[in-house]
Every structure is written in C-alpha cells, then in structure tokens.
C-alpha cells in the first residue's frame, strides 16, 4: 500500500523521489518471504558491484543437489525441492512422518547488461551464492581525466 501525500492546497501530490526509491525493488525483485500461497520462501540478498551482481539465497539445511538454477532468456529462476520421510516403529505403534519443501524464485535480469554465459553458482554454509557478471561494456569504468584544449 502506498501512502499519498497531500500538499497544502489539499491536492494529492505524487510520492517523493525518496519514498519511491525505497519502495522500489532492484530489478523488480521481490523482498517479502511469502509466496502467493502464503508459504515461506528463502530470503534473498542482492548486491551490485562494478563487475557483477551477487545473489545470496538463505537456505540452511539444504544441499547443493537440492537446487536448480535455470536461465531462460533474461529470466533467472532458482528452485528447490526436497522431500524427507521417517518411520518409527514400536511394538504398539508405527509412526510415519513426511515433509516436503519446495520453492521457486524468479528474477528478471537487465537486458544487454549481464554476461549470461559466465554465471557462477555455489552452495556453502547454508547460502546459495550466485555471481552474475556484467558484460564488459556494462562494467563501471574508472574515472577518466578529460584534457581541456
């Protein structure tokens, strides 16, 4: 829900640039931990530096084989599916428990900025780490001194 500010004349004013900046997502990537079915999904941190975007997906207790990372055009999809079952048997009862965990997060990568052939993913210490390099022409260049003639 966005708040609408009123100016002194009683007319609705557009949200300030400051408010708009903090309400927008980087690349329109969601930041809440709930899917459309109100189930939780892992938190994601996204950081940009001059050479790449770094994505961290918090998924403790998972293994690297539990993940699938797919790139389809500019749509990057991270998904996981894990099923556990256990059975405990005693003379008077049998107890079976099943758990199923799955999630999917999709992110639209900026066009003509990302080097899609060199995306790297690794899983360590409960974090899935993706490094998404920028194309050479999209990398931030160091300051250049321009001579005055």
Secondary structure as the mmCIF struct_conf table of DSSP 4:
data_model
#
loop_
_struct_conf.conf_type_id
_struct_conf.id
_struct_conf.beg_label_comp_id
_struct_conf.beg_label_asym_id
_struct_conf.beg_label_seq_id
_struct_conf.end_label_comp_id
_struct_conf.end_label_asym_id
_struct_conf.end_label_seq_id
STRN STRN1 UNK A 5 UNK A 6
TURN_TY1_P TURN_TY1_P1 UNK A 8 UNK A 9
BEND BEND1 UNK A 10 UNK A 10
STRN STRN2 UNK A 12 UNK A 13
HELX_LH_PP_P HELX_LH_PP_P1 UNK A 14 UNK A 16
HELX_RH_AL_P HELX_RH_AL_P1 UNK A 17 UNK A 23
BEND BEND2 UNK A 24 UNK A 24
HELX_RH_3T_P HELX_RH_3T_P1 UNK A 26 UNK A 28
BEND BEND3 UNK A 33 UNK A 33
STRN STRN3 UNK A 34 UNK A 34
TURN_TY1_P TURN_TY1_P2 UNK A 36 UNK A 37
BEND BEND4 UNK A 38 UNK A 38
STRN STRN4 UNK A 40 UNK A 40
STRN STRN5 UNK A 44 UNK A 48
BEND BEND5 UNK A 50 UNK A 51
STRN STRN6 UNK A 52 UNK A 58
TURN_TY1_P TURN_TY1_P3 UNK A 60 UNK A 61
HELX_RH_3T_P HELX_RH_3T_P2 UNK A 64 UNK A 66
STRN STRN7 UNK A 67 UNK A 72
TURN_TY1_P TURN_TY1_P4 UNK A 73 UNK A 74
STRN STRN8 UNK A 75 UNK A 89
BEND BEND6 UNK A 91 UNK A 92
STRN STRN9 UNK A 94 UNK A 108
HELX_LH_PP_P HELX_LH_PP_P2 UNK A 109 UNK A 110
TURN_TY1_P TURN_TY1_P5 UNK A 111 UNK A 113
STRN STRN10 UNK A 114 UNK A 114
HELX_RH_3T_P HELX_RH_3T_P3 UNK A 116 UNK A 118
STRN STRN11 UNK A 120 UNK A 124
TURN_TY1_P TURN_TY1_P6 UNK A 125 UNK A 126
STRN STRN12 UNK A 127 UNK A 133
STRN STRN13 UNK A 134 UNK A 134
HELX_LH_PP_P HELX_LH_PP_P3 UNK A 135 UNK A 135
HELX_RH_3T_P HELX_RH_3T_P4 UNK A 136 UNK A 138
BEND BEND7 UNK A 139 UNK A 139
HELX_LH_PP_P HELX_LH_PP_P4 UNK A 140 UNK A 143
HELX_LH_PP_P HELX_LH_PP_P5 UNK A 145 UNK A 148
#
